[in-house]
Amino acid sequence: MTLAVEVSGLVKEYGGRGGVRALDGIDLQIPAGTVMCVLGPNGAGKTTTVRIIATLLKPTSGLVHVAGVDVLKDPMAARHKIGLSGQYAAVDENLTGFENLRMVSRLYGMTKSQASARARELLSSFQLEDAADRRSSTYSGGMRRRLDLAGALVARPRVVILDEPTTGLDPRGRQDMWQVISELVEDGTSVLLTTQYLEEADFLADRITLIDKGRVIAQGSAEDLKSTIGGETMTIRMAPGQDMRTAHRVIAEMGVGEPVSDPLTTELSVIVTNGTRTMVEVLRRLDDAHIYVNDANVHKPSLDDVFLSLTGESVGSTEAAPADRVQEAML
């Protein structure tokens, strides 16, 4: 198996000895021609990992190889193998779409004629031909995203790193971007993807790596990870003002493992077997305890359920970890 990206024992510390350890021994392997998705809440270490692989940040220790190149020993050679598209489209709004891509092509050392030809080729591939000579300030969010990704592909990189590429897009724009990414992989490109959208990981990824607190806590295909749950997820939302302690006890008695509460609502979730039958019994017991329920449902495991079962929090958690705040202060 040929590896497009291989990461071993990756550690990143901020603040010297006794400081914050943002990454604590990350191992990651991306086979050539596949999509690896990295999931985790904010502060988990996703962006730090991406920045190190993309040569934008030096690790404290560990090994990183991209398309056979040692990123730490020869970052310039590695950059020729990598295309990077970040969370925000890197587009010069004063230039047209064509001028943006021609400029990037020239920065890669192409002649004027080569740069113009490559720009036109990419505009066609990303369905931007009709807007090629318009200023990019007039582009929609989805069009800017496509233009940014086109810029990342100017040098025909072996590996493309996409850091939350569909953030801020509407559902149609997100699906359009998924199609573009799928076509890249069909052409043999390897993709490292970070995202907060679980359906995006489910749709695109060949393999998924879950990161929490700077460590890999699980890896596998989406179906492999979901199968580890071993049941269904029952969610009960109590009416306001109910006895949540008693509700927690009742639901815990019927579930597998400790129920997870949503701090913003009166919801409790737990893994159950015999889903619908268990839910009926839980509702009966809550009624006997004079606890009123607004909603109840049972659903098959999702990637978020996997993360909840492993960490007790959601992939979409927005609470930034201290490591993120230290990192932002030092970059």
Secondary structure, DSSP 8 states (H G I E B T S, - for coil): --EEEEEEEEEEEESSTTSEEEEEEEEEEEETT-EEEEE--TTSSHHHHHHHHTTSS--SEEEEEETTEETTT-HHHHHTTEEEE-SS----TTSBHHHHHHHHHHHTT--HHHHHHHHHHHHHHTT-GGGTTSBGGGS-HHHHHHHHHHHHTTT--SEEEEESTTTT--HHHHHHHHHHHHHHHHTT-EEEEE-S-HHHHHHH-SEEEEEETTEEEEEE-HHHHHHTT-SEEEEEEE-TT--HHHHHHHHHHHSEEEEEE-TTSSEEEEEESSHHHHHHHHHHHHHHTT--EEEEEEE---HHHHHHHHHSS-TT-----HHHHHHHHH-
